[in-house]
Amino acid sequence: MSIDKSSPVALRDRLDAAGLGDIDEKLRAGQRLTLDDGVRLFECDDLLALGWLANRARERRHGRRTYFNHNLRLEATNVCVASCLFCSFARRKEGDPDAYTMSLDQAWNKLRERADQPITEIHIVNGLHPNLPFSYYTELLRGFKRIRPEVTLKAFTAVEIAFFADLYHMTDEQVLRRLIAAGLESLPGGGAEIFAERVRQKIASDKCGSERYLNIHRVAHRLGIKSNVTMLYGHIERYDERVDHMLRARALQDETGGFQAFIPLAFHPDGNRMRKLPPPTAADTLRTHAVARLVLDNIDHIKAFWVATGVDVAQTALWFGADDLDGTVQEERIYHMAGSDTPFILSTGQIRNLITAAGFEPCERDTMYKVLQA
């Protein structure tokens, strides 16, 4: 059943029937949503009513604009000392089946081979390799800048920054400063998982904790580095823990203003130690993007990462609060090793067609959301 936007009375009745009337009033008055409000949004049975509220918030910010970029994804190594239950990508040591570590030339060739493509961003995340020197990472960045100085390097999650600091006997800030000197310009949001310690201790007990994750982003923002923040959903977390995760990101954004986008990441069970769990449904994915748009009133962009959600669901999420489809995402391995059956690349033309077909206006952007081509 659709919502009749031509009838304010019918709309109010629909929202009241869904138990969202008072939340609608708070949103209209510019009041922030609370933990209880967020949980009620997740528990609401009327997905379309929730979607309508989220789409209204999205269109107030961005109209029908939907953003994407021409990016290259690089995972230079999947050797990783962490033992996250949900991960299908990592291998514990060199020599394990499917373990790999690219040489610097192999990594740089991923960009050289695309000399004819107007790539504006390289997105780099890796396993936590215990035996590589820190110079591997700094030279990795410098090499990309030598090949194409204008490309933006969005590299290394906060979990990687913490790992570097511990392994190479530096502070988190010292690591960031040295990476910035080598060409780092933005941090990806990976590694956040769920901030609730109950869950984090069960699924990712040997990676940096939530407070350190947030503080690394705090330091990065102070140093002038913008970043994203993610949330892994659809496994063993509760709704209140999802909302708590959003509220903690919102609080840091109040403090620093450095988050550009929030990215819900759907759990994929294939090939990992949580394989007995089902993946989140399409409805849960749409609901999660919608709640994020309504709770995160100070983060400009909600990203529907098509590699994780599937192309069709990501396209639909544009009506549920999302305003960004990420980008071409060439070479992504983490989700595909976890069973994602999405394409390994979408061209900019395909992304434009997906956005237009959904009723929105495609806007190609750079990493900092400067519009390059509308």
N, C-alpha and C positions, 0 to 999 in steps of 0.2 A: 504494500500500500504506500503510495507516495504522499508527500506532505503538500497540501494546497497552500502555497505561499501567497496566493491572491486573497486569502481570507485570514486576517489576523485572529479572528475569534476561533476559527478551526485550528489554527496553529497553536494558539494558547491552550485550547482543549487537548490537543494531541500531546503537547509537552506536559501538561498537568497529569494526563492519564499515564504518561510514562514515568511520573514522579520527578520530572525535571523542571517544573515550573519555578520553584524557588531558586534553583541554580541559574536558570535563564535570567531571572531578575537580578541576581548578583552580577552576572556577566554584563547585562545591560547597564548596570550602575558602575561598572569598572572595578568591582570588588574581586579580590583574589580568591581562588578556590582553595579549600582546605584539604587535608588528608581524607576526611570523611566525605567531602564532596567528590573527590576523585574516585574513591571506592564505589560510591553510589553510581557514578557514571559507568564504571566497569560492570556493575551488576544490573544496569538498566536492560530490560528485555527489548526495548524498541530501538534497534540499531539505526534505523533511518532518522529517528528523532535526534539521537546522539550525533549522527553524521551531519544533520542540518545545522546544529549548533556549532560544530567544528568547522563546517564549510563557511558559515557566516564569519567566524573569526578569521579564517584563512583569507576570505575575500576582502575583509576590512583591511588587512595588511598588504595583500598582494594583488587584489583583483583576480583576474583570470591568469595572471602570469605564472608560468611553471618553469623552473630553472633546471639546467643541466650543463655539464661541461665535457670537454674532449680530454679525457684523462687516460693514463696508463697505470695499471696496477702492477706492483712488483713485490713479490715475496722472495727475497734473495736466499733465504734458507728456511727449512722447516725443522731443523734440528733444535730441540727445545727441552730444557730441563724441567719445565713445569709439567704437571700431570692433570690438566683440567679434564674433568669427566666428559664434557660436551665436545671436546676437540677431536676432529678426524684428520686434521692437517699435520700435527706435530709427530715427529719421530724422536725417540729419546737420545740417540747417538748416531754418529757417522757410521755407515755400514749396515744400519738397519734397513729392511726392505722399504723402498720408496723414499729413503732419506736423501736429501740433496743440499748442497751449498754451492751457489754460483760463484765462479771467479768474478773479480771486478769487471774483466772484459766481457764475460757472458752477460752480466747485468747491464753494462753500458750498451751492449749490442741490442738490447730490447728497444732502446731509444734510437740507436743508429739505423736499425731496420725500418724505422717509421719516419724517415727523414722527409717523406712527402706528406705527412699528416700534421695538421696544425694543432698538435697536442699542447695544452696549456698547463697541465699538472701531471706530476708523477706522485703516486700515492704508494708509500713504501711501509710495509709491516713485515715482521719476521718472527721466527721462533727465537727463543732465548738460548742462543748458542753459547756454550761455556768456554769455547777454545779459540774464538776469533779475537784478534787484537782490536782495540778501540779504533785504530787507524783504518781498519776495514770499513767502518761506517763513515768516518769523516772523509776518507778518500772516495767512497761510493758517491757521496753528495758532491764533492768537488768535481768528480769525473762527469757527472751529469751536467753540471754547470759549464764545464769546458765544452761539451758537445753542443749544448743549447742553452746559452746564458739566460734566455728569457723565460724558460720553463719554471714553474713554481714547484718547489719540493715540499710536499706534505708528508712527513716521515716520522716513524717511530711512535708507538703508543706510549702512554704514561707508564705502562707496565714495563716496556722496554727501557725507558729512561731510568726507572728505579733499578732494573737489573744491571744496566751499565754502571750506575753509581756504585752499587754494591760490589760488582765484579772488579771494577777498575779503581776502586778506592777513591771515589770522588763524591761530592754532594750532588744532589739532583740539579741544583742551579749550575754547578760547574759543568756538568754534562750538557745541559741545555746551552750554556754559553759557547762551549766548544763546537757543538753541532751548528749553532747559529753562525758562527764564524766560518764554518765549512759550507754554508748555503741553506740550512734549514729555514723555512719560512712559515710553516704551519704544522700543527699537530693533528693527526687523526684522532678519532674518539674511541678507538677499540680498547678492549681490556676492562671496560667498566663493568661488564656482566650485570650483576645486581649488587647494589651497595649494601644490602642487608647482610650482616655478618652471619646470620643463621644459614643463609643460602650459600654465601661465598665460601664458608668453611667446608661445605659439603661438595661443592662443584669445582672450586678453584683455590684450594687451601694453601698452595705453595707459590702464589704470585702476590704481588703487592696488594695491601689492603685498600679499602675504599677511601680512607682518609688520606693516605699517601697519594692515591690516584688523583683525588681532587686537589691536593696541595701542589702536585706537579703542574696541573693545569693553572692553578693560581699563580705559581711562579712564572710559567710561560706567558701568561697574560701580562704580568708585570714587566716582563722583558720585551713586550710588544708582539708576541706571537699569538695569533688567533687560533682557535681550535674548535673541534666538534666534541660531542659527548654521545655515547651509545647506551643502549640497554638491551641485554639479551633476555627475551621473554618467551614463555610457552614451555617451561620445563617444570621445576618444582617450586617456583616462587608463587606467593599469594598476591592477590590484587593490592592489598595494602602495602606490600613490599615494592610493587611497581610504582605506586604513587609516591611512596617515600623516596624512591630513587629519583623521580622527577623533581620532587621538592628540594632535594639536596643539590641537584643541578641548578635549580632556580635560585637557591640561596647563594651559590657561588656566582651566578650571573649577576645577581644584585650587587655583589661585592666588586666584581671585576669587569663585567660587560664583555668578556672575551670569547664566549661561546657563539659560534655562528649558526650551528645547526644541531638539532637533536635527531638521532637516528635509531629507531627501534629495529632490532635485529632479531629475526625469527630463529628460534632453535631448530636445528636439523639433526635428527637422531642417527642417520646412517653412518656406520663405520666408527662409532665411538661407544663409550661405556654407559651411555644413557639410551642405547638403541631400543630398549623396551618401551620407552615413552613415545606417545604419538606426537607428531609435530603440531604446532598451533594451527587452528582452522583459519580459513579466509576471514570469517566473521571476527575472530579474535584479533587478527592482524588489523582489520579495519577499525575495530574498537580501540586498539592500543594507539594507533595513529591519531584518532579523534581525541582521546583523553589527553594525549600529549599536547595537542594543539591548544586545548582549553586550559590545562594546568600551567603550561610553560608560557606564561604571558609575556616574558621578557627575552625569550630566545626567538629570533626572527623566523627561522626556517625549520620545518619538519620534513625530513627526507624519507621518501619511500625507496629503499634500496632494492631495486628490482631483482638483483642477484639472489637476495634472501627471500623475498616475498613471492617471487614469480612475476612475470611481466604483467599478466592480466590483473592480478591483485594490486600491484603497484599502480597501475593505471586507474583502477577504481579508487584507490586511496587518495587520489587527487580530489575526490568529492568528500573525503573524510579528514580534511585538515592538512594533508601533505601538499607541499608546493615545490618539491624538488625531487627529481628522479635520479640523482647522482650523475652518472655520465656514461661514457662508452665502456669503462671498466674492463679494458683489455688485459688478459693474462691472469685474471683472478683464479686462485686455486683453493682458498680456504673453504668456501662454501661448496665448490664443485667436488672437493674431496669428501664432503659431508653428504653428498647425494643430491645436490641441487641439479635440476635438469634444465636450468635456464641457459640461454645462449652464452658462449664465451665472450661475445662482444655484441654490442648494438652500435650501429653506425649513427652518426648525428642525424642523418636523414630518417632513420627508423625511429629514433627518439622523438624527433619533431612530429612524425606522423602519429605516434602513440599519443602524444600530448594533444594534438589537434583533434584526433578522433574522439578523445574524451571530452572535448568541448572547452579546452583551455588554450592559452597562447604560449608557444614555446619561446624561451629566452635563453640563449647560450650565454654562459657566464664564465668568469675566471674563478679562481679559488676564493677570492675575497668578495665575490658576488657583484663584481662590476659587470654590467651587461655588455657583451661583445657583439651580439647580433640578435635582434628581436624578430 
